[in-house]
Amino acid sequence: STSVRFGVSLDVQLSLCSAVLRATHPNSLSSPALIHAASWASERRLYHHCALLSAAVLSDAHLDAMISRLDVISRTRGAAALGEIDVCIVQTVMEAAFRQIEAISAPGDAAQIGWG
């Protein structure tokens, strides 16, 4: 994986973009014109997804699981897929953040007691 813009690897960006474009229209990856139209329609969403993912510290396991979920969502969910993709991205970032907090909090720490 080559790290490029946003600090998100090209592989992750390609998977994310493919899922969003497929969710925008099922045939959006079938021709250059449809790719262009779907990319233009989803440009803002893709920018925000990549910016959010780059701000998080995600393990390869989190990224792989997210990519798998995105692929399933974009192929099976129809019109609701774009919203579900948004939720998947946010859920992945939040899960990673919670795991990082758990890793740095000592057992019995006030943070764990308050949230436990």
Rosetta constraint file for C-alpha pairs under 8 A:
AtomPair CA 1 CA 9 HARMONIC 5.62 0.50
AtomPair CA 1 CA 10 HARMONIC 6.41 0.50
AtomPair CA 1 CA 11 HARMONIC 5.99 0.50
AtomPair CA 2 CA 9 HARMONIC 5.31 0.50
AtomPair CA 2 CA 10 HARMONIC 5.79 0.50
AtomPair CA 2 CA 11 HARMONIC 7.54 0.50
AtomPair CA 3 CA 7 HARMONIC 5.72 0.50
AtomPair CA 3 CA 8 HARMONIC 5.84 0.50
AtomPair CA 3 CA 9 HARMONIC 4.22 0.50
AtomPair CA 3 CA 10 HARMONIC 6.22 0.50
AtomPair CA 4 CA 8 HARMONIC 6.20 0.50
AtomPair CA 4 CA 9 HARMONIC 5.77 0.50
AtomPair CA 4 CA 10 HARMONIC 6.17 0.50
AtomPair CA 5 CA 9 HARMONIC 7.94 0.50
AtomPair CA 6 CA 50 HARMONIC 6.36 0.50
AtomPair CA 6 CA 51 HARMONIC 6.07 0.50
AtomPair CA 6 CA 54 HARMONIC 5.51 0.50
AtomPair CA 7 CA 54 HARMONIC 5.38 0.50
AtomPair CA 8 CA 12 HARMONIC 6.53 0.50
AtomPair CA 8 CA 13 HARMONIC 6.62 0.50
AtomPair CA 8 CA 50 HARMONIC 6.81 0.50
AtomPair CA 8 CA 53 HARMONIC 6.97 0.50
AtomPair CA 8 CA 54 HARMONIC 5.60 0.50
AtomPair CA 9 CA 13 HARMONIC 6.28 0.50
AtomPair CA 10 CA 14 HARMONIC 5.97 0.50
AtomPair CA 11 CA 15 HARMONIC 6.19 0.50
AtomPair CA 12 CA 16 HARMONIC 6.01 0.50
AtomPair CA 12 CA 63 HARMONIC 7.50 0.50
AtomPair CA 12 CA 67 HARMONIC 7.31 0.50
AtomPair CA 13 CA 17 HARMONIC 5.90 0.50
AtomPair CA 13 CA 50 HARMONIC 7.20 0.50
AtomPair CA 14 CA 18 HARMONIC 5.98 0.50
AtomPair CA 15 CA 19 HARMONIC 6.17 0.50
AtomPair CA 15 CA 67 HARMONIC 6.45 0.50
AtomPair CA 15 CA 71 HARMONIC 7.75 0.50
AtomPair CA 16 CA 20 HARMONIC 6.19 0.50
AtomPair CA 16 CA 46 HARMONIC 7.79 0.50
AtomPair CA 16 CA 67 HARMONIC 7.04 0.50
AtomPair CA 16 CA 70 HARMONIC 7.15 0.50
AtomPair CA 17 CA 21 HARMONIC 5.99 0.50
AtomPair CA 17 CA 46 HARMONIC 6.79 0.50
AtomPair CA 18 CA 22 HARMONIC 5.96 0.50
AtomPair CA 18 CA 29 HARMONIC 7.62 0.50
AtomPair CA 19 CA 23 HARMONIC 6.08 0.50
AtomPair CA 19 CA 70 HARMONIC 5.95 0.50
AtomPair CA 19 CA 71 HARMONIC 5.73 0.50
AtomPair CA 19 CA 73 HARMONIC 7.83 0.50
AtomPair CA 19 CA 74 HARMONIC 5.17 0.50
AtomPair CA 19 CA 75 HARMONIC 7.86 0.50
AtomPair CA 20 CA 24 HARMONIC 6.07 0.50
AtomPair CA 20 CA 42 HARMONIC 7.32 0.50
AtomPair CA 20 CA 46 HARMONIC 7.63 0.50
AtomPair CA 20 CA 74 HARMONIC 6.87 0.50
AtomPair CA 20 CA 82 HARMONIC 6.64 0.50
AtomPair CA 20 CA 85 HARMONIC 7.41 0.50
AtomPair CA 21 CA 25 HARMONIC 6.46 0.50
AtomPair CA 21 CA 26 HARMONIC 7.84 0.50
AtomPair CA 21 CA 28 HARMONIC 6.00 0.50
AtomPair CA 21 CA 29 HARMONIC 7.08 0.50
AtomPair CA 21 CA 35 HARMONIC 7.29 0.50
AtomPair CA 21 CA 38 HARMONIC 5.66 0.50
AtomPair CA 21 CA 39 HARMONIC 6.57 0.50
AtomPair CA 21 CA 42 HARMONIC 7.30 0.50
AtomPair CA 22 CA 26 HARMONIC 4.88 0.50
AtomPair CA 22 CA 27 HARMONIC 6.77 0.50
AtomPair CA 22 CA 28 HARMONIC 5.81 0.50
AtomPair CA 22 CA 29 HARMONIC 6.75 0.50
AtomPair CA 22 CA 74 HARMONIC 5.83 0.50
AtomPair CA 22 CA 75 HARMONIC 7.06 0.50
AtomPair CA 23 CA 73 HARMONIC 7.98 0.50
AtomPair CA 23 CA 74 HARMONIC 4.79 0.50
AtomPair CA 23 CA 75 HARMONIC 7.17 0.50
AtomPair CA 23 CA 77 HARMONIC 7.91 0.50
AtomPair CA 23 CA 78 HARMONIC 6.70 0.50
AtomPair CA 23 CA 79 HARMONIC 7.26 0.50
AtomPair CA 23 CA 81 HARMONIC 5.55 0.50
AtomPair CA 23 CA 82 HARMONIC 5.90 0.50
AtomPair CA 24 CA 28 HARMONIC 7.26 0.50
AtomPair CA 24 CA 38 HARMONIC 6.35 0.50
AtomPair CA 24 CA 42 HARMONIC 7.60 0.50
AtomPair CA 24 CA 79 HARMONIC 7.92 0.50
AtomPair CA 24 CA 82 HARMONIC 6.99 0.50
AtomPair CA 25 CA 38 HARMONIC 7.26 0.50
AtomPair CA 26 CA 75 HARMONIC 7.73 0.50
AtomPair CA 27 CA 34 HARMONIC 7.50 0.50
AtomPair CA 28 CA 34 HARMONIC 4.83 0.50
AtomPair CA 28 CA 35 HARMONIC 5.33 0.50
AtomPair CA 28 CA 37 HARMONIC 7.97 0.50
AtomPair CA 28 CA 38 HARMONIC 6.20 0.50
AtomPair CA 29 CA 34 HARMONIC 6.48 0.50
AtomPair CA 29 CA 35 HARMONIC 5.40 0.50
AtomPair CA 30 CA 34 HARMONIC 6.81 0.50
AtomPair CA 30 CA 35 HARMONIC 7.38 0.50
AtomPair CA 31 CA 35 HARMONIC 6.18 0.50
AtomPair CA 32 CA 36 HARMONIC 6.08 0.50
AtomPair CA 33 CA 37 HARMONIC 6.19 0.50
AtomPair CA 34 CA 38 HARMONIC 5.98 0.50
AtomPair CA 35 CA 39 HARMONIC 5.90 0.50
AtomPair CA 36 CA 40 HARMONIC 6.06 0.50
AtomPair CA 37 CA 41 HARMONIC 6.20 0.50
AtomPair CA 38 CA 42 HARMONIC 6.08 0.50
AtomPair CA 39 CA 43 HARMONIC 5.57 0.50
AtomPair CA 42 CA 46 HARMONIC 6.11 0.50
AtomPair CA 43 CA 47 HARMONIC 6.16 0.50
AtomPair CA 44 CA 48 HARMONIC 6.27 0.50
AtomPair CA 45 CA 49 HARMONIC 6.11 0.50
AtomPair CA 46 CA 50 HARMONIC 6.14 0.50
AtomPair CA 47 CA 51 HARMONIC 6.10 0.50
AtomPair CA 48 CA 52 HARMONIC 6.03 0.50
AtomPair CA 49 CA 53 HARMONIC 6.16 0.50
AtomPair CA 49 CA 86 HARMONIC 7.70 0.50
AtomPair CA 49 CA 89 HARMONIC 6.91 0.50
AtomPair CA 50 CA 54 HARMONIC 6.04 0.50
AtomPair CA 51 CA 55 HARMONIC 6.31 0.50
AtomPair CA 52 CA 56 HARMONIC 6.63 0.50
AtomPair CA 52 CA 93 HARMONIC 7.76 0.50
AtomPair CA 53 CA 57 HARMONIC 7.84 0.50
AtomPair CA 53 CA 58 HARMONIC 7.73 0.50
AtomPair CA 53 CA 89 HARMONIC 7.54 0.50
AtomPair CA 53 CA 93 HARMONIC 6.82 0.50
AtomPair CA 56 CA 93 HARMONIC 6.09 0.50
AtomPair CA 56 CA 96 HARMONIC 7.62 0.50
AtomPair CA 56 CA 97 HARMONIC 7.43 0.50
AtomPair CA 57 CA 96 HARMONIC 7.13 0.50
AtomPair CA 57 CA 97 HARMONIC 7.73 0.50
AtomPair CA 58 CA 62 HARMONIC 5.98 0.50
AtomPair CA 58 CA 63 HARMONIC 6.54 0.50
AtomPair CA 58 CA 93 HARMONIC 7.28 0.50
AtomPair CA 58 CA 96 HARMONIC 6.07 0.50
AtomPair CA 59 CA 63 HARMONIC 6.36 0.50
AtomPair CA 59 CA 96 HARMONIC 7.81 0.50
AtomPair CA 60 CA 64 HARMONIC 5.96 0.50
AtomPair CA 61 CA 65 HARMONIC 6.12 0.50
AtomPair CA 62 CA 66 HARMONIC 6.08 0.50
AtomPair CA 62 CA 92 HARMONIC 6.73 0.50
AtomPair CA 62 CA 96 HARMONIC 7.24 0.50
AtomPair CA 63 CA 67 HARMONIC 6.08 0.50
AtomPair CA 63 CA 92 HARMONIC 7.92 0.50
AtomPair CA 64 CA 68 HARMONIC 6.23 0.50
AtomPair CA 65 CA 69 HARMONIC 6.25 0.50
AtomPair CA 66 CA 70 HARMONIC 6.05 0.50
AtomPair CA 66 CA 88 HARMONIC 6.95 0.50
AtomPair CA 66 CA 89 HARMONIC 7.28 0.50
AtomPair CA 66 CA 92 HARMONIC 6.53 0.50
AtomPair CA 67 CA 71 HARMONIC 6.17 0.50
AtomPair CA 68 CA 72 HARMONIC 6.42 0.50
AtomPair CA 69 CA 73 HARMONIC 6.05 0.50
AtomPair CA 69 CA 88 HARMONIC 7.46 0.50
AtomPair CA 70 CA 74 HARMONIC 5.99 0.50
AtomPair CA 70 CA 85 HARMONIC 6.20 0.50
AtomPair CA 70 CA 88 HARMONIC 7.22 0.50
AtomPair CA 71 CA 75 HARMONIC 6.25 0.50
AtomPair CA 72 CA 76 HARMONIC 6.11 0.50
AtomPair CA 73 CA 77 HARMONIC 5.43 0.50
AtomPair CA 73 CA 81 HARMONIC 5.90 0.50
AtomPair CA 73 CA 84 HARMONIC 7.05 0.50
AtomPair CA 73 CA 85 HARMONIC 6.94 0.50
AtomPair CA 74 CA 78 HARMONIC 7.32 0.50
AtomPair CA 74 CA 81 HARMONIC 5.71 0.50
AtomPair CA 74 CA 82 HARMONIC 7.72 0.50
AtomPair CA 74 CA 85 HARMONIC 7.65 0.50
AtomPair CA 76 CA 81 HARMONIC 7.85 0.50
AtomPair CA 77 CA 81 HARMONIC 4.95 0.50
AtomPair CA 80 CA 84 HARMONIC 6.39 0.50
AtomPair CA 81 CA 85 HARMONIC 6.01 0.50
AtomPair CA 82 CA 86 HARMONIC 6.33 0.50
AtomPair CA 83 CA 87 HARMONIC 6.33 0.50
AtomPair CA 84 CA 88 HARMONIC 6.07 0.50
AtomPair CA 85 CA 89 HARMONIC 6.28 0.50
AtomPair CA 86 CA 90 HARMONIC 6.39 0.50
AtomPair CA 87 CA 91 HARMONIC 5.87 0.50
AtomPair CA 88 CA 92 HARMONIC 6.05 0.50
AtomPair CA 89 CA 93 HARMONIC 6.37 0.50
AtomPair CA 90 CA 94 HARMONIC 6.10 0.50
AtomPair CA 91 CA 95 HARMONIC 5.99 0.50
AtomPair CA 92 CA 96 HARMONIC 6.27 0.50
AtomPair CA 93 CA 97 HARMONIC 6.21 0.50
AtomPair CA 94 CA 98 HARMONIC 6.13 0.50
AtomPair CA 95 CA 99 HARMONIC 6.24 0.50
AtomPair CA 96 CA 100 HARMONIC 6.22 0.50
AtomPair CA 97 CA 101 HARMONIC 6.24 0.50
AtomPair CA 98 CA 102 HARMONIC 6.16 0.50
AtomPair CA 99 CA 103 HARMONIC 6.12 0.50
AtomPair CA 100 CA 104 HARMONIC 6.42 0.50
AtomPair CA 101 CA 105 HARMONIC 6.07 0.50
AtomPair CA 102 CA 106 HARMONIC 7.85 0.50
AtomPair CA 102 CA 112 HARMONIC 7.93 0.50
AtomPair CA 105 CA 109 HARMONIC 6.19 0.50
AtomPair CA 105 CA 111 HARMONIC 7.30 0.50
AtomPair CA 105 CA 112 HARMONIC 7.13 0.50
AtomPair CA 106 CA 112 HARMONIC 7.99 0.50
AtomPair CA 107 CA 112 HARMONIC 7.03 0.50
AtomPair CA 108 CA 112 HARMONIC 6.25 0.50
AtomPair CA 108 CA 113 HARMONIC 6.09 0.50
AtomPair CA 109 CA 113 HARMONIC 6.20 0.50
AtomPair CA 110 CA 114 HARMONIC 5.91 0.50
AtomPair CA 111 CA 115 HARMONIC 6.16 0.50
AtomPair CA 112 CA 116 HARMONIC 5.38 0.50
